[in-house]
């Protein structure tokens, strides 16, 4: 084969390879990304062979008092983005969650859940720094907070999750908006756990979703949380 033909063959190979790489690149990039973590959600509790009073359901009036958010609680966000041409689901989480709830006469009468915005993390530190200090302005607004705004009647809470609907406000980056969240609640011994997901449109909170050419973030997402609460502590 002459040198001229050799270079033509090489050139054609490079062109074909470039076309294939351009077409397959985003899919390969997406496949290389870590799988998105599952949504935060309570699950049914397996009762012991002889169910104890703490595990079986009991009237909601027995739960009157203050309940405090404790260890094992998490909160964060879930949103889609197009990164280098690949569709990716981004999940950020923190275990720095505080809050409390008050139960009176079988109703949840007050509740707050606050997540430390500066500690919410994904698998990418560059993304995290942008989210914390540009998007959330964590230096000025350290917490993302859900606050209950109306009483919620509580059913009997046992080892199987039950659902209740709670009205409230969600504050992100200093902006508050009215929201409604469906809570899943379950009892495990002397602990009650609750999880929920709040759909959001980020522009409602004065946040412009990043569009930097190589990355474009969707303008809708979810705020997720799972809190473990104990009574009278």
C-alpha positions in Angstrom: 0.0 0.0 0.0 1.3 3.4 -1.0 1.9 6.1 1.7 -0.9 8.2 0.1 -3.4 5.4 0.5 -2.2 4.6 4.0 -2.8 8.2 5.1 -6.2 8.1 3.5 -7.1 5.0 5.4 -5.8 6.5 8.6 -7.7 9.7 8.0 -11.0 7.8 7.4 -10.4 5.8 10.5 -9.9 8.9 12.6 -13.1 10.5 11.1 -15.2 7.4 11.8 -13.8 7.0 15.3 -14.5 10.6 16.0 -18.1 10.3 14.9 -18.6 7.1 17.0 -17.0 8.8 20.0 -19.2 11.8 19.7 -22.3 9.7 19.5 -21.4 7.3 22.2 -19.5 9.6 24.5 -22.4 11.0 26.5 -23.8 7.5 27.1 -20.4 6.2 28.2 -19.9 9.2 30.5 -23.3 8.6 32.0 -22.6 5.0 32.5 -19.4 5.9 34.3 -21.1 8.1 36.9 -22.0 6.6 40.3 -25.5 5.3 40.5 -27.9 7.8 42.2 -28.7 7.0 45.8 -32.2 5.8 46.5 -34.7 8.4 47.8 -34.9 8.8 51.5 -37.8 6.8 52.8 -38.9 4.9 55.9 -39.5 1.2 55.7 -41.7 -1.3 57.6 -40.2 -2.5 60.9 -40.0 -6.3 61.4 -41.6 -6.9 64.9 -39.9 -9.3 67.2 -41.4 -12.8 67.8 -43.3 -11.4 70.8 -44.2 -7.9 69.8 -43.3 -5.3 72.5 -45.6 -2.3 73.3 -42.9 -0.1 71.8 -43.1 -1.7 68.4 -46.9 -2.3 68.1 -49.1 0.6 67.3 -50.7 2.7 70.1 -53.1 5.6 70.3 -51.6 8.9 69.1 -52.5 10.5 72.4 -49.8 8.4 74.1 -47.3 10.4 72.0 -48.2 13.8 73.5 -45.1 15.9 74.2 -42.0 17.1 72.5 -40.1 14.9 70.0 -36.5 15.7 69.1 -34.6 14.9 65.8 -31.7 12.6 66.6 -28.9 10.5 65.1 -29.3 8.8 61.8 -31.4 11.6 60.3 -30.6 12.9 56.8 -31.8 15.6 54.4 -30.8 16.9 51.0 -31.8 17.3 47.4 -32.3 15.4 44.2 -32.1 17.1 40.8 -31.2 16.2 37.2 -28.5 17.8 35.2 -26.9 17.4 31.7 -23.2 17.1 32.3 -20.9 16.9 29.2 -23.9 15.8 27.2 -25.0 13.1 29.7 -28.2 13.0 31.7 -27.2 12.6 35.4 -29.3 12.5 38.6 -27.5 14.4 41.3 -28.2 13.6 45.0 -26.8 15.7 47.8 -27.1 14.7 51.4 -26.2 15.8 55.0 -26.6 14.1 58.3 -26.4 17.5 60.1 -30.1 17.7 60.7 -31.8 19.3 63.7 -35.4 19.9 64.7 -38.3 18.9 66.8 -42.0 18.3 66.8 -44.8 18.8 69.4 -47.7 16.4 69.7 -50.9 17.4 71.7 -54.2 15.6 71.8 -53.3 13.3 69.0 -52.2 16.1 66.7 -48.8 17.3 65.5 -49.1 21.0 66.4 -45.6 22.3 65.7 -42.5 21.0 63.9 -39.3 22.2 62.3 -36.6 20.4 60.4 -33.4 22.2 59.6 -30.5 20.9 57.4 -27.1 22.4 57.5 -26.7 23.8 54.0 -22.9 24.1 54.1 -22.5 20.3 54.7 -24.7 19.0 51.9 -22.5 16.9 49.7 -22.5 14.9 46.5 -19.7 13.0 44.8 -18.2 16.2 43.4 -16.5 18.8 45.6 -16.5 21.5 42.9 -20.3 21.1 42.5 -20.7 21.1 46.3 -18.8 24.4 46.7 -20.9 26.0 44.0 -24.1 24.7 45.5 -23.3 25.7 49.1 -21.9 29.2 48.6 -23.3 30.4 45.3 -26.7 28.7 45.1 -27.6 28.4 48.8 -25.5 31.3 50.1 -24.8 29.2 53.1 -22.6 31.8 54.7 -25.6 34.1 55.0 -28.4 31.5 55.2 -26.9 28.5 57.0 -30.0 26.2 57.1 -32.6 24.9 54.7 -35.7 24.7 56.9 -39.2 23.1 56.8 -41.7 24.6 59.3 -45.1 23.2 59.9 -47.9 25.8 59.6 -51.0 23.9 60.6 -52.0 21.0 62.9 -51.9 17.5 61.5 -54.1 14.7 62.9 -52.0 11.6 63.6 -53.2 8.1 63.2 -52.0 5.2 65.2 -48.3 4.7 64.4 -46.9 1.2 64.3 -44.4 -1.0 62.5 -46.0 -0.4 59.1 -45.6 3.1 57.5 -48.7 5.4 57.6 -49.1 8.5 55.6 -50.1 12.0 56.7 -50.2 15.3 54.8 -48.5 18.3 56.4 -48.8 21.9 55.4 -45.7 24.1 55.9 -43.2 26.5 54.6 -39.8 25.6 53.0 -37.0 28.1 53.3 -34.1 27.9 50.9 -31.4 30.6 50.5 -33.5 33.0 52.6 -36.7 32.6 50.5 -39.8 31.0 52.0 -42.6 29.3 50.0 -45.7 27.4 51.1 -45.5 23.7 50.5 -47.4 20.5 51.3 -45.6 17.3 52.0 -46.8 13.7 52.4 -45.0 12.2 55.3 -44.5 8.5 55.8 -44.2 7.6 59.5 -43.2 4.4 61.3 -42.5 3.4 64.9 -39.5 1.3 65.9 -39.4 0.8 69.7 -39.3 4.2 71.4 -38.3 5.9 68.1 -40.5 7.3 65.4 -39.1 8.0 62.0 -40.7 10.2 59.3 -39.7 10.7 55.7 -40.9 13.1 52.9 -40.1 14.6 49.6 -41.0 18.1 48.5 -41.1 19.0 44.8 -39.6 22.4 44.1 -39.1 24.8 41.3 -35.7 26.4 42.1 -36.6 29.8 40.6 -39.3 30.1 43.2 -36.5 30.5 45.7 -34.6 33.1 43.7 -32.2 30.5 42.4 -31.1 30.5 38.7 -30.2 26.9 37.7 -26.6 26.8 36.5 -26.1 26.7 32.7 -22.3 26.7 32.2 -22.1 25.2 28.7 -20.7 21.8 29.9 -23.4 21.5 32.6 -27.0 22.5 32.6 -29.1 21.9 35.7 -32.9 21.3 35.5 -35.1 24.0 37.1 -37.1 21.5 39.1 -36.1 19.0 41.8 -36.9 17.6 45.2 -36.0 18.3 48.7 -35.8 15.0 50.7 -35.5 14.1 54.4 -35.7 11.3 56.8 -35.7 12.1 60.5 -35.5 9.9 63.6 -37.3 11.3 66.6 -37.4 10.4 70.3 -39.8 11.6 72.9 -39.0 13.9 75.8 -35.3 14.5 75.1 
